[in-house]
Amino acid sequence: MKIGILTSSRADYGIYLPLLSKLKKDISFNLEIIAFGTHLSNEHGLTVKDIEKDRYNTIHKISSLIEDDTPKGIAISYANTVLEFSKFWNENHFDLVLCLGDRFEMSAAVQASIPFNVKLAHIHGGETTLGAIDNIYRHQITLASNLHFVSTNNNMKKVEQLIGRSKDIHNVGSLSLNDINTFEPINKVSFFKKFGIKEAPYILVTFHPETVSFDDNIKFAKEMKNALNYLSNKINLIITMPNADTLGSVYRKELDFLKNTCSGSVTLIENFGKINYFNAMHYSSVLLGNTSSGIIEAASFNKKVINVGNRQKGRDYGENVYHVKFDSKKIIELTEKTLQLPDSKFKNIYEKRNTSIKIIKIIKKIF
C-alpha cells in the first residue's frame, strides 16, 4: 500500500514520529514523505534536514511560501501551495495520504487534492481554537477527508456534526502522546549544555498570533513582551519561536528585542524538535503562552500551564491549565501565583495507549 505523509512544519512532523517509525518497519506500506511549508524555510530552521536524517526512501519537497506574513502574504502563499500541489497530485498517486492538524499550508495542499479524489486520513480533527484562523483550516481539512483519527470523544462528536455521519471516525487519543509512558529525559546538565541554557529554574514560553486585527496583535505582542520582561528579572525564560502564522513577525520582533535587552535570562529557540521539546517541558517550572502543547501534552508531564488569550479557546483542557487575558499585569500575577503552587499529578484527557498501532490497524482493516 502506497501511503503519503503530508508534513508542513516542525510541529506536525514531531507528532507524526511514533506513527512514522512503525510505518517504516511494516512491509505492508510503501511510505513517502511530502515535505512543504516551513520545512523549506531558512527563517524557520530549514527543518527538512531533520526529516532527511531519518532516512526515508522517498522525500518529496514542495516549496511554496513567500516571506510575508501579512494577510495578503498568507493568501499568496496559500495560492502558491494550491498551485504547486495541483502539479504534484497530477503526477503522483497514493492509496492513502495522511494529513494532520490545522495549518494554512496543510489546508491548501488538501484543497488542491479534491479534484484528484485523493483519499485522505485526517489526524486531530474536530478540535476547536476560536482565537485562531486555524480553526477554519482544520474544519476544511476535515470536510475533505475520508478517514478521521480524533483525540477525544468531544472531538469525535464535532467531526460527526461536520461531515454528517459517524462512520470512519475513530477516537485514538493524541498521536503526540503515543510513547509518553516510555519517555525518559536526557541528563539535565547535558540538555542545558546542548542548547546553551543557564542551569537554573525556567519558564517554557511559546506565543503565537491570534486571529484578530493587526492593531490588536501589536497590542498583544507588547503585553507579552512587558510581562516577559518583568518575569525575566525573577526567573529564566526559554522561549520557542512562533510558527509562520499571520502576523507572526510582530511577535518575533518583540521577542528579539527582549533577548537583546535581557540576554542573561532569556534564551530563544527556533526549533527544539519533539524529543528536546519534551525534555524542555520536563525540566521547566511552568509553561506560559498560547500553544496547543500546553493544552494537549503538558498534563502528561504534570506541568501547570498559564494559557494566554483566546487562541486555544474551545479546546478540551485539563485541571492543569489556568486561563488569563492578554494583559501583562494579569499574566505576571497569575504566573507568580502558579509558580508558588505545590507540585501535582494530573490526568491527561488526550492520552490513550498505542495510538499509532490503533491507526495502523484501522488503515489495514479499511484498505
PAGUTI-89036 format. One record per residue (C-alpha): residue in three letters; x, y, z. Coordinates in Angstrom, 3 decimals, decimal comma, padded with zeros to 6 digits, always signed. Layout:
// residues N
[pado ALA [X Y Z]];
...
***
This chain:
// residues 367
[pado MET [+000,000 +000,000 +000,000]];
[pado LYS [+001,454 +003,347 -001,049]];
[pado ILE [+000,901 +005,913 +001,683]];
[pado GLY [+001,853 +009,592 +001,660]];
[pado ILE [+002,511 +011,782 +004,695]];
[pado LEU [+001,803 +015,499 +004,359]];
[pado THR [+004,044 +017,452 +006,741]];
[pado SER [+004,280 +021,232 +006,617]];
[pado SER [+006,051 +022,145 +009,864]];
[pado ARG [+008,301 +021,005 +012,716]];
[pado ALA [+005,163 +020,702 +014,878]];
[pado ASP [+003,225 +018,178 +012,808]];
[pado TYR [+006,330 +016,172 +011,950]];
[pado GLY [+007,078 +015,713 +015,642]];
[pado ILE [+003,537 +014,493 +016,230]];
[pado TYR [+003,758 +012,048 +013,316]];
[pado LEU [+007,004 +010,419 +014,517]];
[pado PRO [+005,595 +007,474 +016,545]];
[pado LEU [+003,410 +006,519 +013,587]];
[pado LEU [+006,171 +007,009 +011,007]];
[pado SER [+008,574 +004,735 +012,877]];
[pado LYS [+006,042 +001,879 +012,720]];
[pado LEU [+005,023 +002,507 +009,117]];
[pado LYS [+008,688 +002,365 +008,040]];
[pado LYS [+009,068 -001,101 +009,566]];
[pado ASP [+005,785 -002,523 +008,223]];
[pado ILE [+006,263 -004,254 +004,867]];
[pado SER [+002,596 -003,625 +004,084]];
[pado PHE [+003,366 +000,027 +003,430]];
[pado ASN [+005,387 +001,925 +000,849]];
[pado LEU [+005,928 +005,177 +002,734]];
[pado GLU [+006,629 +008,537 +001,059]];
[pado ILE [+007,102 +011,857 +002,878]];
[pado ILE [+005,686 +015,027 +001,309]];
[pado ALA [+007,533 +017,944 +002,945]];
[pado PHE [+006,477 +021,540 +002,318]];
[pado GLY [+005,621 +024,742 +004,197]];
[pado THR [+008,136 +025,946 +006,790]];
[pado HIS [+010,208 +022,770 +006,374]];
[pado LEU [+011,716 +024,518 +003,332]];
[pado SER [+012,164 +027,892 +005,074]];
[pado ASN [+015,603 +029,075 +006,194]];
[pado GLU [+013,963 +031,526 +008,593]];
[pado HIS [+012,287 +028,640 +010,399]];
[pado GLY [+015,353 +026,420 +010,606]];
[pado LEU [+015,090 +024,505 +007,300]];
[pado THR [+013,674 +021,544 +009,225]];
[pado VAL [+013,525 +019,345 +006,138]];
[pado LYS [+017,101 +018,476 +007,160]];
[pado ASP [+015,706 +016,777 +010,272]];
[pado ILE [+013,418 +014,712 +008,051]];
[pado GLU [+016,340 +013,734 +005,823]];
[pado LYS [+018,279 +012,499 +008,867]];
[pado ASP [+015,504 +009,956 +009,490]];
[pado ARG [+016,323 +008,303 +006,132]];
[pado TYR [+013,078 +007,718 +004,298]];
[pado ASN [+013,258 +006,117 +000,878]];
[pado THR [+011,323 +008,964 -000,713]];
[pado ILE [+011,004 +012,587 +000,403]];
[pado HIS [+009,108 +014,942 -001,894]];
[pado LYS [+009,991 +018,619 -001,353]];
[pado ILE [+007,496 +021,280 -002,386]];
[pado SER [+008,401 +024,942 -001,878]];
[pado SER [+005,589 +027,500 -001,992]];
[pado LEU [+005,815 +030,046 +000,845]];
[pado ILE [+006,843 +033,659 +000,450]];
[pado GLU [+008,482 +035,664 +003,244]];
[pado ASP [+005,441 +037,761 +004,064]];
[pado ASP [+003,131 +037,022 +006,983]];
[pado THR [+000,611 +039,801 +006,331]];
[pado PRO [-002,893 +038,626 +005,381]];
[pado LYS [-002,048 +039,306 +001,732]];
[pado GLY [+001,208 +037,372 +002,020]];
[pado ILE [-000,508 +034,385 +003,642]];
[pado ALA [-003,135 +034,411 +000,868]];
[pado ILE [-000,375 +034,407 -001,775]];
[pado SER [+001,435 +031,542 -000,027]];
[pado TYR [-001,867 +029,638 +000,177]];
[pado ALA [-002,447 +030,158 -003,539]];
[pado ASN [+001,136 +029,121 -004,364]];
[pado THR [+000,702 +025,951 -002,312]];
[pado VAL [-002,517 +025,062 -004,140]];
[pado LEU [-000,778 +025,638 -007,475]];
[pado GLU [+002,280 +023,539 -006,630]];
[pado PHE [+000,155 +020,710 -005,255]];
[pado SER [-002,073 +020,723 -008,320]];
[pado LYS [+001,051 +019,663 -010,221]];
[pado PHE [+002,062 +017,183 -007,524]];
[pado TRP [-001,308 +015,409 -007,305]];
[pado ASN [-001,478 +015,243 -011,085]];
[pado GLU [+001,851 +013,389 -011,210]];
[pado ASN [+001,660 +011,242 -008,045]];
[pado HIS [-000,875 +008,648 -006,912]];
[pado PHE [-001,308 +007,239 -003,388]];
[pado ASP [-003,649 +004,687 -001,880]];
[pado LEU [-003,962 +006,952 +001,170]];
[pado VAL [-002,496 +010,288 +002,261]];
[pado LEU [-002,246 +011,299 +005,918]];
[pado CYS [-002,728 +014,936 +006,890]];
[pado LEU [-002,514 +016,403 +010,368]];
[pado GLY [-003,773 +019,448 +012,195]];
[pado ASP [-004,814 +022,837 +011,017]];
[pado ARG [-002,127 +024,960 +009,360]];
[pado PHE [-002,964 +027,020 +006,290]];
[pado GLU [-000,356 +025,221 +004,167]];
[pado MET [-001,901 +021,878 +005,089]];
[pado SER [-005,339 +023,189 +004,145]];
[pado ALA [-004,017 +024,400 +000,774]];
[pado ALA [-002,396 +021,042 -000,026]];
[pado VAL [-005,635 +019,260 +000,881]];
[pado GLN [-007,859 +021,627 -001,100]];
[pado ALA [-005,727 +021,031 -004,188]];
[pado SER [-006,246 +017,277 -003,788]];
[pado ILE [-010,042 +017,403 -004,003]];
[pado PRO [-010,401 +017,360 -007,837]];
[pado PHE [-007,979 +014,417 -007,931]];
[pado ASN [-010,125 +012,415 -005,487]];
[pado VAL [-007,152 +011,775 -003,204]];
[pado LYS [-008,132 +009,592 -000,243]];
[pado LEU [-007,198 +011,456 +002,951]];
[pado ALA [-006,940 +010,464 +006,612]];
[pado HIS [-007,054 +013,472 +008,954]];
[pado ILE [-005,420 +013,369 +012,384]];
[pado HIS [-006,543 +015,767 +015,161]];
[pado GLY [-009,764 +016,897 +013,521]];
[pado GLY [-012,787 +018,159 +015,444]];
[pado GLU [-010,761 +020,378 +017,769]];
[pado THR [-011,761 +023,992 +018,263]];
[pado THR [-009,478 +027,032 +018,553]];
[pado LEU [-011,725 +030,079 +018,352]];
[pado GLY [-008,826 +032,528 +018,676]];
[pado ALA [-007,010 +031,220 +015,598]];
[pado ILE [-007,884 +031,160 +011,930]];
[pado ASP [-006,535 +027,604 +012,015]];
[pado ASN [-009,983 +026,653 +013,280]];
[pado ILE [-011,346 +027,255 +009,758]];
[pado TYR [-008,463 +025,450 +008,067]];
[pado ARG [-008,894 +022,431 +010,359]];
[pado HIS [-012,574 +022,092 +009,505]];
[pado GLN [-011,802 +022,488 +005,782]];
[pado ILE [-009,386 +019,574 +006,034]];
[pado THR [-011,950 +017,509 +007,931]];
[pado LEU [-014,591 +018,050 +005,244]];
[pado ALA [-012,182 +016,952 +002,527]];
[pado SER [-011,047 +013,795 +004,345]];
[pado ASN [-012,340 +010,210 +004,116]];
[pado LEU [-010,992 +008,894 +007,417]];
[pado HIS [-010,695 +010,656 +010,770]];
[pado PHE [-008,480 +009,994 +013,794]];
[pado VAL [-009,559 +012,231 +016,682]];
[pado SER [-008,182 +012,741 +020,177]];
[pado THR [-011,272 +012,930 +022,441]];
[pado ASN [-014,932 +011,934 +022,447]];
[pado ASN [-015,983 +015,576 +022,166]];
[pado ASN [-013,857 +015,958 +019,057]];
[pado MET [-015,413 +012,811 +017,616]];
[pado LYS [-018,862 +014,365 +018,037]];
[pado LYS [-017,713 +017,588 +016,349]];
[pado VAL [-016,367 +015,708 +013,328]];
[pado GLU [-019,621 +013,763 +013,110]];
[pado GLN [-021,534 +017,054 +013,063]];
[pado LEU [-019,241 +018,451 +010,371]];
[pado ILE [-019,368 +015,519 +007,958]];
[pado GLY [-022,899 +014,352 +008,778]];
[pado ARG [-022,078 +010,740 +009,600]];
[pado SER [-020,470 +008,643 +012,336]];
[pado LYS [-018,716 +006,137 +010,049]];
[pado ASP [-014,922 +006,293 +009,663]];
[pado ILE [-014,357 +008,451 +012,770]];
[pado HIS [-012,077 +006,895 +015,393]];
[pado ASN [-011,078 +008,224 +018,824]];
[pado VAL [-007,474 +007,061 +019,173]];
[pado GLY [-006,144 +009,774 +021,507]];
[pado SER [-003,389 +012,238 +020,719]];
[pado LEU [-000,679 +010,793 +018,470]];
[pado SER [+001,959 +013,050 +020,024]];
[pado LEU [+001,449 +011,233 +023,346]];
[pado ASN [+001,851 +007,765 +021,832]];
[pado ASP [+005,192 +006,969 +023,505]];
[pado ILE [+004,829 +009,250 +026,502]];
[pado ASN [+004,831 +006,370 +029,021]];
[pado THR [+008,285 +005,310 +027,821]];
[pado PHE [+009,772 +008,826 +027,641]];
[pado GLU [+012,984 +009,217 +029,615]];
[pado PRO [+014,551 +012,683 +029,826]];
[pado ILE [+018,203 +013,078 +028,963]];
[pado ASN [+020,649 +014,174 +031,636]];
[pado LYS [+019,699 +017,659 +032,802]];
[pado VAL [+023,216 +019,084 +032,575]];
[pado SER [+023,657 +017,655 +029,069]];
[pado PHE [+020,352 +019,144 +027,943]];
[pado PHE [+021,193 +022,589 +029,312]];
[pado LYS [+024,628 +022,498 +027,709]];
[pado LYS [+023,280 +021,375 +024,324]];
[pado PHE [+021,109 +024,469 +023,975]];
[pado GLY [+023,201 +026,957 +025,920]];
[pado ILE [+020,645 +027,189 +028,723]];
[pado LYS [+021,660 +028,503 +032,133]];
[pado GLU [+021,406 +025,815 +034,828]];
[pado ALA [+018,595 +027,371 +036,814]];
[pado PRO [+014,782 +027,141 +037,067]];
[pado TYR [+012,948 +028,456 +033,993]];
[pado ILE [+009,565 +029,035 +032,397]];
[pado LEU [+008,976 +027,426 +028,989]];
[pado VAL [+007,325 +030,063 +026,797]];
[pado THR [+005,569 +029,856 +023,416]];
[pado PHE [+003,361 +032,574 +021,918]];
[pado HIS [+001,604 +032,672 +018,540]];
[pado PRO [-000,607 +035,378 +016,993]];
[pado GLU [-004,352 +035,424 +017,471]];
[pado THR [-006,846 +035,758 +014,628]];
[pado VAL [-007,683 +039,383 +015,272]];
[pado SER [-006,868 +042,738 +013,722]];
[pado PHE [-003,320 +043,885 +013,048]];
[pado ASP [-003,570 +046,564 +015,751]];
[pado ASP [-004,743 +044,048 +018,354]];
[pado ASN [-001,827 +041,717 +017,612]];
[pado ILE [+000,580 +044,623 +018,039]];
[pado LYS [-001,027 +045,319 +021,417]];
[pado PHE [-000,946 +041,636 +022,448]];
[pado ALA [+002,705 +041,274 +021,422]];
[pado LYS [+003,646 +044,294 +023,542]];
[pado GLU [+001,668 +042,959 +026,523]];
[pado MET [+003,549 +039,668 +026,073]];
[pado LYS [+006,912 +041,448 +025,960]];
[pado ASN [+006,118 +043,578 +029,020]];
[pado ALA [+005,116 +040,513 +031,032]];
[pado LEU [+008,153 +038,515 +029,927]];
[pado ASN [+010,461 +041,462 +030,580]];
[pado TYR [+009,280 +041,601 +034,196]];
[pado LEU [+009,391 +037,829 +034,683]];
[pado SER [+012,904 +037,614 +033,217]];
[pado ASN [+014,143 +039,526 +036,266]];
[pado LYS [+012,700 +036,814 +038,514]];
[pado ILE [+013,337 +033,578 +036,587]];
[pado ASN [+014,942 +032,395 +033,354]];
[pado LEU [+012,813 +032,169 +030,208]];
[pado ILE [+013,239 +029,555 +027,482]];
[pado ILE [+011,206 +030,795 +024,512]];
[pado THR [+010,335 +028,776 +021,410]];
[pado MET [+009,677 +030,988 +018,406]];
[pado PRO [+006,323 +031,393 +016,617]];
[pado ASN [+005,399 +029,419 +013,518]];
[pado ALA [+004,711 +031,057 +010,146]];
[pado ASP [+001,283 +032,312 +011,163]];
[pado THR [-000,338 +035,536 +010,033]];
[pado LEU [+001,497 +038,397 +011,793]];
[pado GLY [+003,937 +036,032 +013,483]];
[pado SER [+006,727 +038,530 +012,728]];
[pado VAL [+005,071 +041,014 +015,100]];
[pado TYR [+005,728 +038,617 +017,983]];
[pado ARG [+009,182 +037,680 +016,710]];
[pado LYS [+010,183 +041,346 +016,690]];
[pado GLU [+009,214 +041,779 +020,341]];
[pado LEU [+010,953 +038,532 +021,343]];
[pado ASP [+014,160 +039,569 +019,569]];
[pado PHE [+014,035 +042,913 +021,393]];
[pado LEU [+013,518 +041,075 +024,687]];
[pado LYS [+016,506 +038,846 +024,006]];
[pado ASN [+018,727 +041,833 +023,243]];
[pado THR [+017,755 +043,631 +026,436]];
[pado CYS [+017,590 +040,632 +028,805]];
[pado SER [+020,227 +038,353 +027,276]];
[pado GLY [+021,324 +036,858 +030,573]];
[pado SER [+017,957 +035,338 +031,416]];
[pado VAL [+016,297 +034,826 +028,016]];
[pado THR [+017,041 +032,046 +025,527]];
[pado LEU [+015,317 +031,947 +022,115]];
[pado ILE [+014,973 +028,550 +020,424]];
[pado GLU [+013,925 +028,320 +016,774]];
[pado ASN [+013,395 +024,571 +016,744]];
[pado PHE [+013,783 +022,140 +019,642]];
[pado GLY [+012,386 +019,128 +017,803]];
[pado LYS [+009,863 +016,898 +019,553]];
[pado ILE [+012,137 +014,990 +021,941]];
[pado ASN [+014,128 +018,030 +023,025]];
[pado TYR [+010,899 +019,987 +023,467]];
[pado PHE [+009,658 +017,219 +025,739]];
[pado ASN [+012,923 +017,484 +027,680]];
[pado ALA [+012,431 +021,246 +027,929]];
[pado MET [+008,906 +020,689 +029,217]];
[pado HIS [+010,069 +018,055 +031,710]];
[pado TYR [+012,670 +020,346 +033,296]];
[pado SER [+010,548 +023,530 +033,218]];
[pado SER [+008,876 +025,090 +036,258]];
[pado VAL [+005,722 +026,053 +034,353]];
[pado LEU [+004,507 +026,645 +030,769]];
[pado LEU [+003,395 +030,081 +029,606]];
[pado GLY [+001,835 +031,138 +026,291]];
[pado ASN [-000,927 +030,083 +023,933]];
[pado THR [+000,334 +026,931 +022,250]];
[pado SER [-001,582 +023,666 +021,864]];
[pado SER [+001,211 +021,755 +023,621]];
[pado GLY [+000,134 +023,384 +026,875]];
[pado ILE [-003,373 +022,051 +026,368]];
[pado ILE [-002,587 +018,611 +024,928]];
[pado GLU [+000,796 +017,426 +026,210]];
[pado ALA [+001,690 +019,316 +029,394]];
[pado ALA [-000,565 +017,296 +031,707]];
[pado SER [+001,416 +014,142 +030,883]];
[pado PHE [+004,458 +015,879 +032,367]];
[pado ASN [+002,432 +017,082 +035,374]];
[pado LYS [+003,107 +020,669 +034,358]];
[pado LYS [+000,916 +023,646 +035,142]];
[pado VAL [+000,081 +025,916 +032,214]];
[pado ILE [-000,791 +029,604 +032,004]];
[pado ASN [-002,823 +029,818 +028,800]];
[pado VAL [-002,966 +033,388 +027,495]];
[pado GLY [-005,744 +034,853 +025,382]];
[pado ASN [-008,247 +033,128 +023,105]];
[pado ARG [-006,091 +031,252 +020,603]];
[pado GLN [-006,858 +027,884 +022,247]];
[pado LYS [-010,410 +028,809 +023,265]];
[pado GLY [-012,756 +025,895 +022,577]];
[pado ARG [-010,261 +023,060 +023,107]];
[pado ASP [-010,881 +020,474 +025,811]];
[pado TYR [-008,432 +021,116 +028,657]];
[pado GLY [-007,458 +019,571 +031,979]];
[pado GLU [-007,123 +020,781 +035,563]];
[pado ASN [-003,506 +021,845 +034,986]];
[pado VAL [-004,490 +024,757 +032,699]];
[pado TYR [-005,149 +028,283 +034,013]];
[pado HIS [-006,504 +030,989 +031,713]];
[pado VAL [-005,665 +034,691 +031,550]];
[pado LYS [-006,235 +037,614 +029,170]];
[pado PHE [-003,511 +039,340 +027,148]];
[pado ASP [-002,806 +041,774 +029,968]];
[pado SER [+000,776 +041,999 +031,227]];
[pado LYS [-000,165 +042,684 +034,863]];
[pado LYS [-002,616 +039,767 +034,977]];
[pado ILE [-000,130 +037,463 +033,212]];
[pado ILE [+002,558 +038,358 +035,751]];
[pado GLU [+000,178 +037,934 +038,693]];
[pado LEU [-001,082 +034,507 +037,584]];
[pado THR [+002,410 +033,278 +036,655]];
[pado GLU [+003,878 +034,240 +040,030]];
[pado LYS [+000,924 +032,639 +041,797]];
[pado THR [+001,238 +029,438 +039,753]];
[pado LEU [+004,973 +029,177 +040,414]];
[pado GLN [+004,203 +029,076 +044,152]];
[pado LEU [+001,735 +026,184 +043,881]];
[pado PRO [+002,899 +022,726 +045,041]];
[pado ASP [+003,693 +020,011 +042,524]];
[pado SER [+000,675 +017,972 +041,439]];
[pado LYS [-000,181 +014,979 +039,302]];
[pado PHE [-002,687 +015,450 +036,502]];
[pado LYS [-004,780 +013,181 +034,316]];
[pado ASN [-004,338 +013,871 +030,602]];
[pado ILE [-007,674 +013,658 +028,780]];
[pado TYR [-005,848 +013,322 +025,437]];
[pado GLU [-003,716 +010,331 +026,380]];
[pado LYS [-004,531 +006,812 +025,205]];
[pado ARG [-002,276 +003,780 +024,846]];
[pado ASN [-000,923 +002,562 +021,492]];
[pado THR [-002,379 +005,329 +019,347]];
[pado SER [-000,098 +004,632 +016,383]];
[pado ILE [-000,840 +000,885 +016,470]];
[pado LYS [-004,565 +001,614 +016,504]];
[pado ILE [-004,236 +003,899 +013,482]];
[pado ILE [-002,316 +001,285 +011,506]];
[pado LYS [-004,804 -001,466 +012,367]];
[pado ILE [-007,719 +000,703 +011,233]];
[pado ILE [-005,993 +001,609 +007,968]];
[pado LYS [-005,239 -002,023 +007,224]];
[pado LYS [-008,790 -003,073 +008,006]];
[pado ILE [-010,297 -000,464 +005,692]];
[pado PHE [-007,792 -000,534 +002,836]];
***
